[in-house]
Structures are given as structure tokens and as C-alpha cells.
Amino acid sequence: MAQMYDIFCTILLLQLFSWCIDGEDTIPKIRGVRFLLTVNDTWADPPGCIKTVATNMLTPKVKSPHIAVGSCDNGPLTYTVLSPGLNYNKYTVRLTFYSSVIEDASPPTCDLSWNGTYLIPKKYGANVDLLPSCFTMDSREGYHMTSYWFHILEWEFHDENVPDMY
């Protein structure tokens, strides 16, 4: 009887292990992402500058054309997708905005993790961002801080019937 129990447990563990391996293979690849990009440059002469723009659909690993964020900032954006993502998420988008404002420092970069779905609003009082997002700050010449918010507005998954473009 104990031998039968050992065989049953071994089969069960092998089945669970194979499901875990298969589950990783079924995470769809990201083909493209549209971002909302907000720049807060309020240190500048009053009234300063705060603008938000929506990008076109951008392909991972490809530097975008210059994105103008009003008169606050401009520059190309690149991103890569880690899957599985960080912190038990399905995806982590690691993005970099090559800001024209930041001169003597690394360009603004942040990691944005999410599970490939939109969040559902909860009952009143929930102060939660419903779009996956990340925030970073950087400075011009180590003195004036500029804030950057990145939100995922829309994404497209890779269709297995269409050849991969990247």
C-alpha cells in the first residue's frame, strides 16, 4: 500500500511540474505597446510645464521616433519586455526615455510590471491607478528635478499565425 501511495504522489508531482512548464510557454508575447507619457518640468519659469501625450503603437527593442511632450521635453523611447516579469507578474516592461532635458545623467528609466490585463475599479475610495504605470525623476545638471510618469495605454499580443516582426 505504501508503494502504491509513493507511485501516486510521484505521478501527481510530475503532472503538476509539467503543467507549470506548459504554463510558462503559454504566456503570449507582446507585439507592441502604446504609452501615456507625462513630463512635469515645473521648476522652469512660471508656470512651468506639465504635459501628457499618447504614443503610437511601439515595437519592443526598437528606438521610437522623437516623441514631443508639448514644449516640456522630447526624445525617443525604447523598451524591452521580460516574460515572466518581476515580482510574480506575467510581464515587466523596462523602458527608457531619451530626454532632451536630461543632459548630464542617465536617461529616465523605469520598470513597469503587470499581468497583461486592465485593473477593475473597486468600490469608492480606492485610490489605485487603473493603468499599469511607473514613475521616475531625473535632474538636469544635478539641480532641477523633472518627473516622468509612464502608463501602458494599450498593448497587442503576438499572433501565432502572423510572422514575428522582431
N, C-alpha and C positions, 0 to 999 in steps of 0.2 A: 504494500500500500504506500509506503514512504517513497519507493522508487517511482510509482505512478504520479505521485504529487510532485516530485522533482522534475519529471518529464513535462508535466502540465505547466509548471512555473517557467521552465526553460522556453517552451513554445510560446507562452504568453509574453515573456520578455523579448523574445526575438520578433514577435509580431509588433509589439509596441515600438521597438527600435526601428523596424522597417517603416512604420507609419511616420516616425519623426524624420527619417531620411527623406521619404517621399514628400513630406510636408514642406521641406526646405526647397525642393525642386519646383513646387507649385506656386511659389511667390512670383507673381508677374513682374516682368522688368518694366521700368519706367522709360517711355519713349521720349517724352517731353514734359515740360513744366512751364506754366505762366506764373509769374510772381507779382505781388504788390511790393513796391519798394518805396519806403518813406525815408526822407532825409530831414533832420532837424538841425539847422545851422543858425540857431537863434543868437549865437554870440556875435554875429555880424551886425553891422549898423542897423539900428531900429528901422523897421520892425523885425529884422532877421528874415529867415527863410525856412518855411516848413512846407514841403510838397510831397505828394504821393502819386506814383504812376503805376500803371499795369504794363508789364512787359508783353511782348509777343510770346508765342509758344517757343521755348528754347530747348535745344537738344543738349543732353549731358556731354561733358568733356569738350564742348566747342565754345570758344570765346564769342560772345554775342557782339553785334554792332554796338556802338556807343548808345547808351540809354540816357536821355536827358531827363533829369528830375527837376522840372521847372528851371529856374535860374540858380537853384541851390547846389547842384552837383551834376556830373555826368561821367560816363565811363562804361566800359564793357563789363559784363558779368560772366562768370563761369561757375559750373557746379558739377559735382560727381554724385552718384547715388551708391550708398552702401546698402547691401541687402543680403542677409538680415542686418537691420540697423542697430544702433546703440541703445542701451537701456531697455532691452526686450521689445523694441519696436520693429516693425517689418522693414522700415526704410529710414535712412538718415541721409539728408541732402546736405552736403558740405559745399557751401557757396562762398565766392569771393567777388566783391565789387571793386573794380579798379578805379577808385575815386580820383577825380581831378583835384579835389580839395586836399586830400591827404598827400603831403609831399615827402616828409622825412620819416615815414613809418611804413610798416607793412600795410597792405590794403585791408579794409574791413572784411572780416571773415567770420562766419558762424556756422554751427551745425544745427540743423532743423530735423528733428525726429518725429515720425508719425506712423500710423498703421495703415495708410493708404485709403482712409475714409474721412469724411467730414464729421465733425463732432455734432452731437444733437443738443440743442439748448435744454437746459434743466429748468426747474421751477424758478420763479422770480428770485432775485438777489444773487444769482450765480454770476460772479464776475470772472468769466472764463472766455478767453479768446477762442472763437469757434473755427478759425482758420489756423492750420499749423503755422507756427511762427518762431522766429528767433530775433534777438536784439544784440547789438554791439555798439560800442563807442570807440572813436578814434580821435586823434588830435592832429592839428596842423602845426608843425614845428614844435610839438610838445606843449602847446599853450592853449589853443582854442579847441574845445571838445565838440565833435559833431556826432550826432546819434543816428543810427541806422536800424530800421525795422524791416524784416523780410517776412512776407507771408506767402504761403502757397495758395494761389487763387484757383488753379485748375491743373490737372495732370492727365496725361494719356498713357495707357499701358501698351506695351509691345503686343502686337497681334501676331500670333504664331504663323498665320497664313500670309503675312506680308514680310518680305526680306528686311532684315535689320539694316538701318541706315548708319549705325555707328558701331 
